[in-house]
Amino acid sequence: MATRRHAREAVVALLYAYDLGNEDINDFTDQILEERKIRNKQKDFALNLFNGVLSNLITLDRAISTQIKEWDYDRIGSIEKALLRLGSFEILFEKVDKAVVINEAIEISKDFGDEKSPKFINGVLDNIKFVEEVEDEVKKSDD
């Protein structure tokens, strides 16, 4: 039985393929998720994440870009970019524990990225989480 971790890994694979130029990957998401045995609630979860990332790509890329002052966004590896986009989407748009999101991204990066990926992913997502929390506090104080 697939877990949310498996679903996130599948979404990272889909986003990776998308980033490599397979923009028609949407036509194959059901097939790919089925091959990975991502079904029922986990399939819904994965599709929500994948479609949410694609729908908010400009916002997500902007949020990521503002946190990588020392890097050119285009130099980020496709796996790391997929993980950052997914993590950013969950932090900014989903009502989930942000620490869990960051931890999942770090763990997946250990399996699929290079040795520097976990630290990089952690730093960027933690900064995005911090900015989001500050903005939420400002909104609350304005109300």
C-alpha positions in Angstrom: 0.0 0.0 0.0 1.3 3.4 -1.0 2.0 6.1 1.6 2.1 9.8 1.3 5.9 9.5 1.0 5.4 7.2 -2.0 2.9 9.7 -3.5 5.4 12.6 -3.0 8.2 10.6 -4.6 5.9 10.0 -7.6 5.1 13.7 -7.8 8.8 14.5 -7.8 9.3 12.1 -10.7 6.5 13.7 -12.6 7.8 17.2 -11.9 11.3 16.0 -12.9 10.0 14.8 -16.2 8.0 18.0 -16.7 11.2 20.1 -16.0 13.1 18.0 -18.6 10.7 19.1 -21.3 8.0 16.5 -21.1 5.2 19.0 -20.8 2.7 16.4 -22.0 3.3 14.4 -18.8 -0.2 15.3 -17.7 -1.5 12.8 -20.3 0.4 10.0 -18.5 0.0 10.8 -14.8 -2.7 8.2 -14.2 -0.6 5.5 -15.9 2.6 6.5 -14.0 0.8 6.6 -10.7 -0.8 3.2 -11.4 2.6 1.7 -12.3 3.9 2.9 -8.9 0.8 1.5 -7.2 -0.4 4.9 -6.1 -4.1 4.5 -5.8 -7.3 5.8 -4.1 -6.6 8.5 -1.5 -2.9 8.6 -2.2 -3.6 9.0 -5.9 -5.9 11.9 -5.1 -3.2 13.4 -2.9 -0.5 13.0 -5.6 -2.7 14.5 -8.3 -3.6 17.4 -6.1 0.1 18.1 -5.4 1.1 17.7 -9.0 -1.7 19.8 -10.5 -1.2 22.4 -7.7 2.5 22.8 -8.5 1.8 23.2 -12.2 -1.0 25.7 -11.6 1.2 27.8 -9.3 4.6 27.4 -11.0 5.3 31.1 -11.5 4.5 31.9 -7.8 6.6 28.9 -6.6 9.6 29.7 -8.8 9.5 33.3 -7.6 9.4 32.2 -3.9 12.3 29.8 -4.5 14.3 32.4 -6.5 14.1 34.9 -3.7 15.7 32.4 -1.3 18.7 31.4 -3.4 20.6 34.7 -3.5 23.9 33.0 -4.3 22.5 30.8 -7.1 21.2 31.2 -10.5 17.8 29.5 -10.5 18.5 27.9 -13.9 21.5 26.1 -12.4 19.5 24.2 -9.8 19.3 20.5 -10.8 16.0 19.1 -12.0 15.5 16.8 -9.0 16.2 19.6 -6.5 13.9 22.0 -8.5 11.1 19.4 -8.4 11.6 18.9 -4.6 11.7 22.7 -4.0 8.6 23.2 -6.1 6.7 20.5 -4.3 7.8 21.6 -0.9 7.1 25.2 -1.6 3.6 24.3 -2.9 2.8 22.4 0.3 4.2 25.2 2.5 2.4 28.0 0.7 -0.9 26.4 -0.3 -1.7 23.3 1.7 -2.7 23.1 5.3 -0.1 20.5 6.4 2.5 20.5 9.1 5.4 22.5 7.5 8.0 20.6 9.4 6.7 17.4 8.0 6.8 18.8 4.5 10.4 19.9 4.9 11.5 16.6 6.5 9.9 14.6 3.6 11.7 16.8 1.0 15.0 16.3 2.8 14.5 12.5 3.0 13.5 12.2 -0.6 16.5 14.4 -1.6 18.8 11.9 0.2 17.5 9.1 -2.1 17.4 11.0 -5.4 19.7 14.1 -5.1 23.4 14.4 -4.6 25.2 14.7 -1.3 24.6 18.4 -1.0 20.9 18.3 -1.8 19.5 17.7 1.7 21.2 20.8 3.2 20.2 22.9 0.2 16.6 21.8 0.2 16.4 22.3 4.0 17.8 25.8 3.8 15.5 27.0 1.0 12.3 25.4 2.3 13.0 26.6 5.9 13.4 30.1 4.6 10.2 29.9 2.6 8.4 28.6 5.7 9.8 31.5 7.8 8.7 34.1 5.3 5.2 32.5 5.1 4.9 32.5 8.9 6.0 36.2 9.1 3.4 37.1 6.5 0.7 35.2 8.4 1.6 37.1 11.6 1.5 40.4 9.8 -2.0 39.5 8.3 -3.2 38.6 11.8 -2.0 41.8 13.3 -3.7 43.8 10.5 -7.1 42.3 11.3 
